[in-house]
């Protein structure tokens, strides 16, 4: 597996784990007991696959950008690569979360056969906005910190293991 593929997959897994941890933190801080978490878990945890897709795609596209620039003329740092990746992840997260939740609600509607699809999809934009807000509040700084070390490792692997590999 290449360093680029490894970075994309690890970013996807880290984003999904951060989304689940954010759900747990919100549940603990809201005062809801563990017994009531299962009622809204499906809707709340449906953002985890969207977070994973956003992080994986962002990592893949940013590393492709890094590979296509003239490496001698433009020195990229691990923090710069991490900042670009996290920024693009958050830009991709809202549309991917909306699309994923709409798909999940449509599939649930097809299998349940009750209610109207319009009623089920009416709350998807509001949930996507809340997911982005909570993602920014609970996920931006941890994601940037974790991403810095992952990008540092990627740059060292891609440039070689010398001391100048990652700054």
Backbone bond lengths (Angstrom), bond angles and torsions (degrees), N, CA, C in turn:
res aa  C-N    CA-C-N  psi(-1)  N-CA   C-N-CA  omega(-1)  CA-C   N-CA-C  phi
1 X - - - 1.452 - - 1.538 107.73 -
2 X 1.313 115.88 134.38 1.454 119.90 -179.32 1.530 110.18 -75.62
3 X 1.318 114.85 163.62 1.464 119.96 179.85 1.525 110.53 -63.16
4 X 1.314 117.08 -34.65 1.470 121.25 179.98 1.524 111.44 -66.84
5 X 1.321 117.47 -45.39 1.468 121.00 177.39 1.515 111.03 -64.08
6 X 1.335 116.51 -42.23 1.458 120.42 179.89 1.526 110.88 -61.38
7 X 1.338 117.04 -42.78 1.462 120.77 178.71 1.525 110.99 -63.19
8 X 1.321 117.63 -42.60 1.468 120.47 -179.66 1.527 111.10 -63.98
9 X 1.315 117.64 -44.23 1.467 120.48 -179.65 1.524 111.89 -67.95
10 X 1.329 116.50 -42.52 1.469 118.93 178.56 1.523 110.89 -64.21
11 X 1.328 116.91 -39.27 1.472 119.77 177.11 1.517 111.69 -62.64
12 X 1.321 116.76 -39.75 1.466 119.92 178.54 1.523 111.33 -63.49
13 X 1.319 116.36 -43.37 1.469 120.04 179.82 1.528 110.78 -66.44
14 X 1.326 117.05 -43.30 1.469 120.53 179.94 1.524 110.61 -62.82
15 X 1.322 117.55 -40.75 1.470 120.55 179.24 1.525 111.30 -64.64
16 X 1.320 117.26 -41.32 1.465 119.63 178.34 1.529 110.90 -65.49
17 X 1.313 117.00 -40.68 1.473 120.57 178.32 1.528 110.51 -65.05
18 X 1.336 117.25 -42.02 1.465 120.06 177.54 1.527 111.69 -63.55
19 X 1.335 117.45 -36.54 1.466 120.23 178.08 1.532 110.82 -65.51
20 X 1.315 116.81 -41.88 1.475 120.04 178.27 1.525 110.29 -67.33
21 X 1.326 117.34 -42.32 1.467 120.14 177.98 1.524 111.43 -63.74
22 X 1.332 117.50 -37.12 1.464 120.26 176.75 1.525 110.41 -63.60
23 X 1.324 117.17 -39.22 1.466 120.60 176.47 1.522 111.29 -62.14
24 X 1.322 116.61 -42.52 1.459 120.39 179.23 1.527 110.63 -66.27
25 X 1.331 117.54 -42.89 1.466 120.94 179.53 1.521 110.90 -63.20
26 X 1.320 117.25 -43.05 1.466 120.50 178.18 1.520 110.26 -62.93
27 X 1.327 117.15 -40.76 1.465 120.31 177.99 1.514 112.96 -64.46
28 X 1.318 116.28 -40.26 1.464 119.85 179.31 1.524 110.53 -69.43
29 X 1.328 117.43 -43.86 1.460 120.70 -178.49 1.523 113.27 -70.47
30 X 1.329 116.60 -25.01 1.464 119.01 179.95 1.528 112.21 -77.95
31 X 1.306 117.55 -14.10 1.457 121.25 179.71 1.517 113.74 87.69
32 X 1.325 117.33 1.67 1.464 120.46 178.05 1.523 108.58 -72.81
33 X 1.290 115.54 134.90 1.455 119.76 179.37 1.519 111.58 -74.73
34 X 1.305 116.11 167.56 1.461 120.42 179.37 1.521 111.83 -63.38
35 X 1.319 117.45 -23.95 1.459 120.00 -177.37 1.524 112.68 -70.58
36 X 1.332 118.39 -25.34 1.472 120.02 -178.24 1.518 113.12 -97.94
37 X 1.317 118.82 -1.78 1.457 120.60 -177.03 1.523 112.45 -68.60
38 X 1.311 117.98 -32.04 1.455 120.20 -174.97 1.521 112.66 -67.36
39 X 1.324 119.04 -20.85 1.467 121.38 -178.20 1.519 112.23 -66.42
40 X 1.308 117.40 -39.24 1.462 121.13 -176.98 1.519 112.87 -110.99
41 X 1.291 117.23 8.74 1.464 120.03 -175.78 1.523 112.21 -64.12
42 X 1.319 117.65 -37.87 1.462 119.98 -178.53 1.517 112.29 -61.88
43 X 1.309 116.03 -46.46 1.466 119.53 -179.90 1.519 111.37 -71.56
44 X 1.314 116.61 -39.97 1.463 119.68 -176.82 1.522 112.42 -72.20
45 X 1.302 116.57 -41.13 1.459 119.58 -178.52 1.523 112.98 -82.79
46 X 1.326 117.65 -2.67 1.457 119.11 177.35 1.522 112.19 -70.25
47 X 1.330 117.96 -10.50 1.459 120.14 176.96 1.530 111.75 -83.12
48 X 1.323 118.78 -14.84 1.465 121.18 -179.40 1.534 112.22 -62.21
49 X 1.341 120.13 -45.49 1.472 118.11 176.15 1.534 112.74 -64.17
50 X 1.322 116.66 -34.90 1.471 119.36 177.59 1.522 110.70 -66.54
51 X 1.324 117.31 -39.21 1.466 121.02 177.41 1.530 110.37 -64.33
52 X 1.322 116.10 -40.73 1.463 119.85 178.77 1.530 111.21 -65.43
53 X 1.328 116.34 -43.28 1.468 119.14 178.12 1.525 111.35 -63.61
54 X 1.327 117.37 -42.57 1.465 121.09 -179.00 1.525 110.75 -63.48
55 X 1.325 117.13 -44.77 1.466 120.00 -178.98 1.525 111.77 -68.11
56 X 1.315 117.10 -41.53 1.461 120.33 179.07 1.520 112.18 -64.49
57 X 1.336 116.57 -45.94 1.468 119.94 178.35 1.521 111.70 -64.96
58 X 1.320 116.81 -42.65 1.468 119.87 -179.92 1.524 110.70 -62.37
59 X 1.307 116.69 -43.59 1.457 120.27 178.90 1.523 110.98 -63.07
60 X 1.312 116.16 -42.62 1.466 120.85 -179.52 1.526 110.79 -63.17
61 X 1.324 117.24 -44.53 1.462 120.99 -178.20 1.526 112.41 -71.49
62 X 1.320 117.81 -38.81 1.464 119.69 -179.85 1.521 110.91 -69.59
63 X 1.326 117.70 -38.65 1.465 118.65 177.61 1.523 111.19 -70.49
64 X 1.334 118.37 -30.65 1.462 120.48 173.61 1.530 109.88 -65.47
65 X 1.319 116.33 -39.94 1.460 121.15 176.16 1.531 109.89 -61.96
66 X 1.337 116.12 -44.33 1.455 120.58 179.33 1.527 111.32 -61.66
67 X 1.334 117.22 -39.48 1.464 120.74 -179.16 1.524 112.09 -69.35
68 X 1.335 117.68 -26.06 1.458 120.67 -175.62 1.526 114.35 -90.85
69 X 1.313 119.06 -9.54 1.465 120.12 178.59 1.513 109.14 -85.96
70 X 1.303 115.65 160.31 1.449 120.97 176.32 1.527 107.99 -73.19
71 X 1.296 116.35 109.67 1.467 120.30 -171.45 1.523 112.97 -68.21
72 X 1.307 117.94 -25.19 1.462 119.12 179.98 1.516 111.76 -79.16
73 X 1.331 116.60 -34.45 1.458 119.88 -177.84 1.526 112.41 -80.79
74 X 1.298 116.54 -23.31 1.463 120.06 -173.83 1.518 109.61 -133.35
75 X 1.312 116.14 107.12 1.455 120.59 179.46 1.521 109.65 -89.09
76 X 1.299 115.94 120.46 1.461 120.96 177.70 1.518 108.28 -97.26
77 X 1.307 115.58 136.81 1.456 120.52 175.67 1.522 108.99 -96.78
78 X 1.311 115.67 164.56 1.464 120.18 178.17 1.527 110.44 -64.21
79 X 1.342 116.63 -38.37 1.469 119.18 179.27 1.531 110.75 -66.67
80 X 1.322 117.54 -39.55 1.467 120.36 178.14 1.513 111.99 -64.42
81 X 1.316 116.52 -42.34 1.463 120.94 177.45 1.526 110.65 -64.95
82 X 1.342 116.65 -41.37 1.466 120.82 178.82 1.519 111.25 -65.62
83 X 1.322 117.02 -42.08 1.461 120.84 179.63 1.525 111.67 -63.96
84 X 1.315 116.83 -41.81 1.466 120.13 176.91 1.525 111.29 -63.69
85 X 1.328 116.43 -41.68 1.464 120.60 -178.42 1.522 111.41 -66.78
86 X 1.327 117.45 -46.40 1.464 120.62 -179.47 1.524 110.38 -66.48
87 X 1.330 117.03 -40.67 1.471 120.26 178.14 1.517 112.24 -61.48
88 X 1.328 116.81 -46.14 1.457 120.07 178.38 1.528 111.33 -67.41
89 X 1.322 117.35 -34.12 1.469 120.49 176.77 1.522 111.04 -60.37
90 X 1.337 116.48 -44.58 1.459 119.02 -179.45 1.525 111.67 -70.45
91 X 1.322 118.35 -30.37 1.465 119.89 174.96 1.533 111.22 -69.27
92 X 1.308 117.10 -35.77 1.471 121.01 179.70 1.526 112.96 -80.54
93 X 1.328 116.99 -21.19 1.461 120.61 -172.05 1.526 112.90 -64.72
94 X 1.323 118.71 -44.55 1.473 120.71 -176.46 1.528 112.48 -61.60
95 X 1.341 119.55 -51.54 1.469 117.01 178.96 1.522 113.64 -66.19
96 X 1.336 117.33 -36.40 1.464 119.08 178.85 1.524 111.45 -69.33
97 X 1.344 117.45 -37.54 1.471 119.56 177.34 1.520 110.62 -65.33
98 X 1.328 117.46 -41.70 1.470 120.34 178.37 1.515 111.33 -63.17
99 X 1.327 116.12 -45.36 1.468 119.71 -179.61 1.529 111.28 -65.38
100 X 1.327 116.55 -41.88 1.464 120.01 -179.42 1.523 111.31 -65.10
101 X 1.338 116.81 -43.76 1.468 119.38 -179.56 1.527 110.99 -68.48
102 X 1.332 117.33 -37.44 1.468 119.72 176.63 1.526 110.60 -63.27
103 X 1.323 116.81 -41.43 1.465 120.53 177.26 1.528 110.95 -64.21
104 X 1.328 116.86 -43.99 1.466 120.34 179.88 1.524 111.28 -63.39
105 X 1.317 117.52 -41.96 1.465 120.69 178.91 1.523 111.49 -67.99
106 X 1.322 116.86 -37.21 1.469 119.72 178.43 1.519 110.92 -65.15
107 X 1.314 117.08 -43.01 1.464 120.92 178.80 1.527 110.17 -65.89
108 X 1.338 116.91 -41.98 1.469 119.97 177.93 1.526 110.62 -63.03
109 X 1.322 117.83 -37.28 1.459 121.49 178.16 1.522 110.83 -65.83
110 X 1.333 116.92 -42.08 1.459 120.21 -179.85 1.528 111.67 -62.14
111 X 1.319 117.09 -38.22 1.457 119.92 -178.04 1.523 113.40 -82.89
112 X 1.322 117.95 -25.93 1.465 119.14 -178.93 1.523 111.60 -85.31
113 X 1.316 116.95 -39.32 1.455 120.80 178.48 1.514 114.42 73.12
114 X 1.322 118.22 10.28 1.452 120.84 179.51 1.516 109.57 -118.30
115 X 1.329 115.60 155.16 1.464 120.46 177.29 1.513 111.71 73.56
116 X 1.300 115.66 179.49 1.453 120.53 179.55 1.510 111.23 -105.63
117 X 1.309 115.94 145.98 1.457 120.29 179.47 1.525 110.60 -66.07
118 X 1.319 117.68 -34.58 1.460 120.83 177.95 1.515 112.35 -62.32
119 X 1.330 116.29 -39.33 1.463 120.28 177.41 1.524 111.15 -66.51
120 X 1.314 116.25 -38.30 1.461 119.92 -179.31 1.528 111.50 -69.43
121 X 1.323 116.81 -36.78 1.461 120.46 -177.61 1.529 113.49 -85.85
122 X 1.321 117.96 -7.54 1.465 120.90 -175.91 1.529 112.00 -65.69
123 X 1.315 118.38 -30.81 1.459 120.56 -176.58 1.519 113.84 -91.79
124 X 1.345 119.12 -3.74 1.463 121.95 -177.47 1.534 112.79 -60.13
125 X 1.360 120.57 -44.96 1.470 118.35 179.57 1.526 113.07 -62.60
126 X 1.328 117.74 -38.33 1.470 120.09 179.53 1.518 110.67 -65.55
127 X 1.315 117.63 -42.25 1.462 120.78 178.89 1.523 110.32 -65.06
128 X 1.335 117.94 -37.91 1.466 120.65 178.76 1.531 110.81 -63.94
129 X 1.334 117.20 -39.91 1.466 120.31 177.79 1.522 110.43 -63.96
130 X 1.334 116.81 -45.68 1.457 120.06 178.47 1.528 111.72 -63.85
131 X 1.316 117.06 -37.28 1.460 120.25 179.04 1.526 110.58 -63.91
132 X 1.331 116.53 -40.81 1.465 119.74 178.89 1.529 110.38 -67.33
133 X 1.320 117.46 -42.69 1.465 120.22 179.59 1.524 111.73 -62.67
134 X 1.329 116.89 -47.46 1.459 119.52 178.25 1.523 111.24 -66.96
135 X 1.322 116.85 -33.50 1.460 119.91 176.52 1.517 111.80 -63.98
136 X 1.324 116.40 -41.24 1.463 119.43 177.18 1.519 111.77 -66.61
137 X 1.324 116.30 -41.40 1.460 119.31 -177.51 1.528 112.34 -72.50
138 X 1.321 117.35 -43.46 1.461 120.76 -173.75 1.527 114.24 -100.47
139 X 1.328 116.92 -16.95 1.450 117.75 -173.12 1.508 116.88 -114.19
140 X 1.329 118.60 -18.59 1.459 119.96 -172.61 1.523 112.57 -65.57
141 X 1.300 116.81 -51.78 1.466 119.12 -177.41 1.527 112.57 -69.48
142 X 1.342 119.00 -46.57 1.472 116.95 176.62 1.531 112.41 -61.76
143 X 1.330 116.55 -38.33 1.462 119.25 179.72 1.525 110.94 -64.93
144 X 1.328 117.34 -40.58 1.459 120.53 179.84 1.532 111.21 -66.44
145 X 1.314 116.59 -40.22 1.470 120.05 178.88 1.531 111.29 -65.65
146 X 1.305 117.01 -45.86 1.468 120.46 179.34 1.517 109.98 -67.12
147 X 1.324 116.50 -41.57 1.464 121.49 -178.86 1.527 111.55 -63.02
148 X 1.325 117.21 -35.32 1.466 120.27 178.42 1.531 110.74 -56.88
149 X 1.333 116.80 -47.35 1.462 119.91 -178.24 1.528 111.54 -70.54
150 X 1.335 116.86 -34.80 1.465 119.01 177.25 1.529 110.91 -67.82
151 X 1.328 116.84 -40.65 1.468 120.46 179.23 1.530 111.16 -69.90
152 X 1.307 116.67 -34.96 1.463 120.19 176.51 1.525 110.06 -62.04
153 X 1.322 115.46 -42.68 1.467 119.98 177.77 1.531 110.39 -65.25
154 X 1.332 116.38 -42.45 1.461 120.27 179.26 1.527 111.05 -60.53
155 X 1.333 117.45 -46.78 1.462 120.55 -178.66 1.521 111.45 -64.26
156 X 1.314 117.36 -37.18 1.465 119.38 177.41 1.516 111.16 -65.39
157 X 1.332 116.49 -40.95 1.462 119.68 179.47 1.517 111.10 -69.34
158 X 1.325 116.79 -39.28 1.458 120.18 -176.49 1.526 112.33 -75.29
159 X 1.331 117.61 -35.04 1.467 121.46 -177.95 1.518 112.92 -93.47
160 X 1.271 117.75 -16.09 1.463 121.20 -174.05 1.520 108.36 113.57
161 X 1.297 116.70 165.67 1.461 120.89 -173.47 1.521 113.63 -92.10
162 X 1.314 118.67 19.35 1.461 120.99 177.53 1.517 111.52 -70.23
163 X 1.311 116.14 170.61 1.461 120.61 -179.00 1.513 112.24 -66.75
164 X 1.329 117.68 -27.09 1.459 120.04 -179.46 1.530 112.04 -86.14
165 X 1.322 118.68 4.70 1.456 123.13 -175.97 1.510 114.28 -60.33
166 X 1.310 117.82 -45.97 1.467 121.13 -178.99 1.515 108.48 -137.08
167 X 1.309 114.57 131.36 1.468 119.51 179.04 1.495 109.16 -110.67
